[in-house]
Amino acid sequence: MSHLLSKSKYIRGLQCDRALWLDVYNPRLAKYTREQMQRFDRGREFEYAFKDTFPDGIDISAELKRNVDAYPARTAQLLDLRPCSAANTVLFEAGFCYDDVLVLADVVQQREDSSLDIYEVKSGNVLSETYRRDAALQHYVISHCREIHTFSIVYADPSGGFITEDLTEALQAQHEEIEKNIAAMKAIALATNEPDTPTGQHCLTPYECPYQAHCQSGVRQLALF
């Protein structure tokens, strides 16, 4: 099953419609700083450390690599094949797709009743609004595919270790807003021409946009369908 939006594109779209369009049609124009790349690396290291607490986890990304559109089918297969008498299945990078949106959950643990405990792992030590929006999209998509028992964000304890915060009820309450956001972003992603959104303070908040140099050049792109 192919997808139109991903978690990263959704978060990009909340910041800027032009950046979302470029993410869909011309991601090669993105320019990341060394600091941004180092932050990505720290995030991956923190995520790996948390995943190590689940030694029997099955890493779907190790099997399917960049073929992300195949992740949901493989995820469903692994969850559905678990014998009732077996220990809880744990999946890394489990894929779920709904309404043309694909999300990959960092850690999914299946309970005996087949409901899921979801863990979204973030390396920061503050539970930011962006983290919450990220988790809210995942909850929306996954809940339309499987029953969720809990959805937690895992972030860094300043003294070391992990803080796990259950946000299940709060995320459930955001579904209506997310549905509207997805509809608007799908329209942007399907547009023929790059939006002419001007640069401004939104280019820096909540993240420094990697498309600033392109947008400041004044050049606009045409989608090739």
Secondary structure, 3 states (H helix, E strand, C coil): CCCCEEHHHHHHHHHCHHHHHHHHHCHHHCCCCHHHHHHHHHHHHHHHHHHCCCCCCEEHHHHHCCCHHHHHHHHHHHHHCCCCCCCCCEEEEEEEEECCEEEEEEEEEECCCCCEEEEEECCCCCCCHHHHHHHHHHHHHHHCCCCEEEEEEEEECCCCCEEEEECHHHHHCCHHHHHHHHHHHHHHHCCCECCCCCCCHHHCCCCCCCCHHHHHHCCCCECCC
